[in-house]
């Protein structure tokens, strides 16, 4: 992250930093989405599929989706306070013509996920 040490902790913080590289503090959760798989196309063209995704819950109970994360990270950090650095998409668009839940904030291009001691 560049020249700021601002940590986002609630929905209002997220709205003010949409599209920016941010650091978000919250409680890490490993969410089992069975029977619905999560599918991601990787930059090399391969496909990753998982039934467990990462999510942050902020101080005001706002959730931020982290998507498919490494199994070791999901296990080690589940239920712990963490700081996550990545690019925030505060209001992801709906996909036309597709049944889907209402969009929630998403952190993309995640650079780091570390325990929070603050």
Backbone as JSON, one array per atom type, in Angstrom:
{
  "sequence": "XXXXXXXXXXXXXXXXXXXXXXXXXXXXXXXXXXXXXXXXXXXXXXXXXXXXXXXXXXXXXXXXXXXXXXXXXXXXXXXXXXXXXXXXXXXXXXXXXXXXXXXXXXXXXXXXXXXXXX",
  "N": [[0.85, -1.17, 0.0], [0.42, 2.28, -0.62], [1.36, 5.6, 0.37], [-0.38, 5.83, 2.75], [-1.69, 5.11, 6.02], [-4.18, 4.46, 6.7], [-6.79, 2.58, 8.02], [-9.5, 0.7, 7.01], [-12.69, 0.15, 8.48], [-15.48, 0.02, 8.53], [-18.74, 0.23, 6.84], [-19.14, 2.86, 5.85], [-16.49, 3.75, 5.59], [-15.67, 2.07, 3.51], [-17.25, 2.91, 1.3], [-16.17, 5.4, 0.77], [-13.74, 4.81, -0.35], [-13.85, 3.37, -2.71], [-12.64, 1.41, -5.38], [-9.99, 1.85, -4.8], [-6.65, 1.03, -3.64], [-6.48, -0.56, -0.62], [-6.38, -1.01, 3.0], [-7.95, -3.24, 5.06], [-9.46, -3.87, 8.16], [-10.69, -6.55, 10.0], [-12.75, -9.36, 11.11], [-11.72, -12.49, 10.15], [-13.29, -14.96, 8.21], [-13.92, -18.32, 7.33], [-15.97, -19.44, 4.92], [-18.27, -21.87, 4.19], [-19.68, -22.79, 1.22], [-21.2, -24.83, 0.23], [-23.97, -26.35, -1.37], [-22.86, -24.99, -3.5], [-20.36, -24.32, -5.75], [-17.45, -22.19, -5.93], [-15.97, -20.53, -8.53], [-13.04, -19.66, -10.25], [-11.3, -18.08, -12.85], [-7.97, -18.28, -13.56], [-5.07, -16.12, -14.18], [-3.39, -17.55, -15.91], [-5.12, -19.04, -17.38], [-6.08, -21.41, -16.31], [-8.53, -23.09, -14.24], [-9.83, -22.54, -11.0], [-11.52, -24.16, -8.43], [-13.59, -24.06, -5.59], [-15.22, -24.87, -2.49], [-15.11, -23.4, -0.26], [-14.74, -20.13, 0.89], [-13.06, -17.01, 1.62], [-13.96, -14.43, 3.94], [-14.43, -11.17, 5.31], [-15.61, -9.74, 8.32], [-16.65, -6.66, 9.37], [-16.39, -4.01, 11.89], [-19.0, -2.93, 12.04], [-20.6, -5.0, 11.26], [-20.68, -5.22, 8.49], [-19.92, -7.08, 5.58], [-17.09, -8.22, 3.7], [-16.18, -9.7, 0.79], [-13.64, -12.07, 0.14], [-13.16, -14.05, -1.6], [-11.89, -17.01, -3.28], [-9.44, -18.49, -1.37], [-6.17, -19.55, -0.15], [-6.06, -22.86, 1.26], [-4.56, -23.26, 3.64], [-4.43, -20.68, 4.7], [-7.18, -20.14, 5.14], [-7.72, -22.0, 7.17], [-5.86, -21.31, 9.2], [-6.49, -18.64, 9.87], [-9.22, -18.37, 10.38], [-11.8, -16.91, 12.21], [-10.14, -15.05, 13.41], [-8.82, -11.73, 14.09], [-7.78, -9.74, 11.42], [-5.68, -7.99, 9.03], [-6.19, -6.95, 5.78], [-4.85, -6.37, 2.61], [-5.64, -4.94, -0.44], [-7.37, -4.3, -3.62], [-10.26, -2.44, -3.48], [-13.61, -3.13, -4.28], [-16.32, -1.64, -3.81], [-19.03, -1.62, -4.54], [-19.88, -3.97, -6.34], [-20.89, -4.73, -9.73], [-24.1, -6.05, -10.84], [-24.62, -9.1, -12.65], [-26.1, -9.14, -15.71], [-29.18, -10.84, -16.42], [-28.82, -13.08, -14.8], [-29.4, -15.16, -12.01], [-28.66, -14.11, -8.77], [-27.17, -13.26, -5.59], [-27.67, -10.1, -3.87], [-25.12, -7.72, -4.51], [-22.14, -7.59, -2.52], [-19.47, -5.81, -0.88], [-16.21, -6.37, -2.29], [-12.87, -7.57, -2.1], [-10.25, -7.32, -4.24], [-7.37, -8.49, -6.09], [-5.66, -9.24, -3.95], [-3.02, -8.53, -1.81], [-1.91, -9.09, 0.68], [-2.63, -10.9, 3.7], [-2.78, -10.69, 7.01], [-2.36, -11.45, 10.53], [-3.94, -9.25, 12.88], [-2.76, -7.05, 15.24], [-3.46, -4.76, 16.43]],
  "CA": [[0.0, 0.0, 0.0], [1.22, 3.5, -0.71], [1.52, 6.6, 1.41], [-1.35, 6.02, 3.82], [-1.8, 4.02, 6.98], [-5.58, 4.45, 7.05], [-7.38, 1.24, 8.04], [-10.95, 0.75, 6.86], [-13.3, -0.7, 9.5], [-16.95, 0.02, 8.48], [-19.33, 0.45, 5.52], [-18.87, 4.24, 5.43], [-15.09, 3.79, 5.14], [-15.59, 1.39, 2.22], [-17.86, 3.75, 0.26], [-15.28, 6.53, 0.49], [-12.48, 4.35, -0.96], [-14.16, 2.44, -3.8], [-11.68, 1.38, -6.48], [-8.64, 2.16, -4.34], [-5.86, 0.04, -2.91], [-6.83, -0.26, 0.77], [-6.12, -1.97, 4.08], [-9.2, -3.41, 5.8], [-9.34, -4.64, 9.4], [-11.93, -7.23, 10.35], [-12.65, -10.75, 11.54], [-11.63, -13.41, 9.02], [-14.19, -16.12, 8.3], [-13.93, -19.31, 6.25], [-17.38, -19.67, 4.67], [-18.55, -23.05, 3.36], [-20.78, -22.42, 0.32], [-21.82, -26.02, -0.34], [-23.51, -27.14, -2.51], [-22.52, -24.1, -4.61], [-18.93, -24.09, -5.88], [-16.93, -20.89, -6.36], [-15.07, -20.82, -9.65], [-12.23, -18.52, -10.66], [-10.36, -18.29, -13.95], [-6.68, -17.71, -13.21], [-4.43, -15.42, -15.29], [-2.78, -18.49, -16.87], [-6.19, -19.74, -18.08], [-6.59, -22.55, -15.55], [-9.72, -22.84, -13.42], [-9.77, -22.97, -9.61], [-12.87, -24.35, -7.88], [-13.55, -24.29, -4.15], [-16.49, -24.73, -1.79], [-14.87, -22.56, 0.91], [-14.18, -18.83, 0.52], [-12.74, -16.11, 2.73], [-14.8, -13.24, 4.11], [-14.15, -10.32, 6.48], [-16.72, -9.05, 8.95], [-16.12, -5.43, 9.94], [-16.93, -3.61, 13.19], [-20.45, -2.67, 11.95], [-21.17, -6.23, 10.67], [-20.56, -5.24, 7.04], [-19.03, -8.16, 5.14], [-16.29, -8.0, 2.51], [-15.81, -10.99, 0.22], [-12.25, -12.24, -0.25], [-13.13, -15.05, -2.65], [-11.13, -18.24, -3.06], [-8.18, -18.25, -0.67], [-5.44, -20.8, 0.12], [-6.59, -23.67, 2.36], [-3.8, -23.02, 4.87], [-4.87, -19.38, 5.22], [-8.54, -20.3, 5.65], [-7.65, -22.75, 8.43], [-5.07, -20.6, 10.22], [-7.01, -17.32, 10.25], [-10.66, -18.39, 10.65], [-12.18, -16.38, 13.52], [-9.14, -14.13, 13.96], [-8.73, -10.37, 13.57], [-6.72, -9.65, 10.41], [-5.64, -6.83, 8.14], [-6.09, -7.43, 4.41], [-4.5, -5.33, 1.66], [-6.06, -5.24, -1.81], [-8.15, -3.27, -4.31], [-11.65, -2.51, -3.04], [-14.76, -2.93, -5.15], [-17.35, -1.45, -2.78], [-20.35, -1.92, -5.1], [-19.71, -4.72, -7.59], [-22.1, -4.71, -10.56], [-24.85, -7.28, -11.05], [-24.45, -9.69, -13.97], [-27.44, -9.16, -16.31], [-29.78, -12.11, -16.81], [-28.33, -14.19, -13.97], [-29.85, -15.14, -10.62], [-27.51, -13.89, -7.9], [-27.48, -12.46, -4.4], [-27.28, -8.7, -3.99], [-23.67, -7.62, -4.38], [-21.52, -7.07, -1.31], [-18.11, -5.37, -1.2], [-15.23, -7.41, -2.62], [-11.48, -7.15, -2.16], [-9.6, -7.98, -5.37], [-5.9, -8.34, -6.17], [-5.2, -9.24, -2.55], [-1.56, -8.59, -1.67], [-1.52, -9.72, 1.96], [-3.6, -11.16, 4.77], [-1.94, -10.95, 8.18], [-3.02, -11.22, 11.82], [-3.98, -7.86, 13.34], [-2.44, -6.97, 16.66], [-3.78, -3.39, 16.85]],
  "C": [[0.89, 1.23, 0.0], [1.01, 4.4, 0.48], [0.49, 6.76, 2.51], [-1.35, 4.84, 4.77], [-3.24, 3.97, 7.5], [-6.11, 3.02, 6.97], [-8.89, 1.37, 7.97], [-11.58, -0.26, 7.81], [-14.83, -0.77, 9.43], [-17.43, 0.36, 7.07], [-19.06, 1.86, 4.99], [-17.44, 4.39, 4.92], [-14.97, 3.19, 3.74], [-16.1, 2.28, 1.09], [-16.92, 4.88, -0.16], [-14.0, 6.12, -0.24], [-12.69, 3.34, -2.08], [-13.13, 2.56, -4.92], [-10.24, 1.62, -6.08], [-7.96, 0.95, -3.71], [-6.01, 0.4, -1.43], [-6.3, -1.34, 1.72], [-7.38, -2.03, 4.92], [-8.95, -4.29, 7.0], [-10.69, -5.26, 9.71], [-11.68, -8.63, 10.84], [-12.73, -11.66, 10.33], [-12.57, -14.59, 9.25], [-13.99, -17.01, 7.09], [-15.38, -19.72, 6.08], [-17.55, -20.85, 3.72], [-19.8, -22.75, 2.53], [-21.48, -23.64, -0.29], [-23.33, -25.92, -0.32], [-23.04, -26.29, -3.69], [-21.0, -23.86, -4.68], [-18.62, -22.65, -6.28], [-15.88, -21.19, -7.41], [-14.35, -19.54, -10.04], [-11.34, -18.93, -11.82], [-9.07, -17.55, -13.59], [-6.04, -17.02, -14.41], [-3.81, -16.36, -16.34], [-3.83, -19.32, -17.61], [-6.74, -20.96, -17.36], [-7.78, -22.12, -14.69], [-9.46, -23.35, -12.01], [-11.21, -23.05, -9.1], [-12.73, -24.67, -6.4], [-14.95, -24.13, -3.56], [-16.33, -23.86, -0.54], [-14.2, -21.27, 0.44], [-13.86, -18.04, 1.78], [-13.66, -14.91, 2.74], [-14.34, -12.49, 5.34], [-15.46, -9.77, 7.01], [-16.14, -7.85, 9.69], [-16.84, -5.08, 11.24], [-18.45, -3.4, 13.17], [-21.21, -3.83, 11.3], [-21.26, -6.21, 9.15], [-19.61, -6.37, 6.67], [-18.33, -7.76, 3.84], [-15.83, -9.37, 2.02], [-14.34, -10.99, -0.19], [-12.1, -13.28, -1.36], [-12.34, -16.29, -2.26], [-9.77, -17.89, -2.48], [-7.47, -19.58, -0.43], [-6.01, -21.53, 1.34], [-5.88, -23.39, 3.68], [-4.2, -21.69, 5.51], [-6.26, -19.48, 5.84], [-8.54, -20.97, 7.02], [-6.98, -21.93, 9.53], [-5.75, -19.33, 10.73], [-8.49, -17.27, 10.57], [-10.96, -17.93, 12.08], [-11.22, -15.38, 14.13], [-9.26, -12.74, 13.34], [-7.55, -10.3, 12.61], [-6.75, -8.28, 9.74], [-5.36, -7.37, 6.74], [-5.82, -6.24, 3.5], [-4.9, -5.78, 0.26], [-6.83, -4.09, -2.4], [-9.63, -3.48, -4.0], [-12.63, -2.25, -4.17], [-15.96, -2.86, -4.21], [-18.74, -1.81, -3.26], [-20.21, -2.67, -6.41], [-21.01, -4.75, -8.39], [-22.79, -6.08, -10.59], [-24.57, -7.79, -12.47], [-25.85, -9.8, -14.59], [-27.9, -10.57, -16.67], [-29.35, -13.3, -16.0], [-28.87, -14.05, -12.56], [-28.63, -15.02, -9.72], [-27.93, -13.11, -6.66], [-27.11, -11.0, -4.66], [-25.79, -8.57, -3.75], [-23.24, -7.06, -3.03], [-20.1, -6.66, -1.67], [-17.16, -6.56, -1.38], [-13.84, -6.8, -2.59], [-10.81, -7.98, -3.25], [-8.1, -7.74, -5.31], [-5.3, -8.27, -4.77], [-3.69, -9.45, -2.49], [-1.13, -9.28, -0.39], [-2.71, -9.88, 2.88], [-2.76, -11.54, 5.97], [-2.74, -10.74, 9.46], [-2.9, -9.77, 12.24], [-3.74, -7.83, 14.84], [-2.83, -5.62, 17.24], [-4.91, -3.33, 17.76]]
}
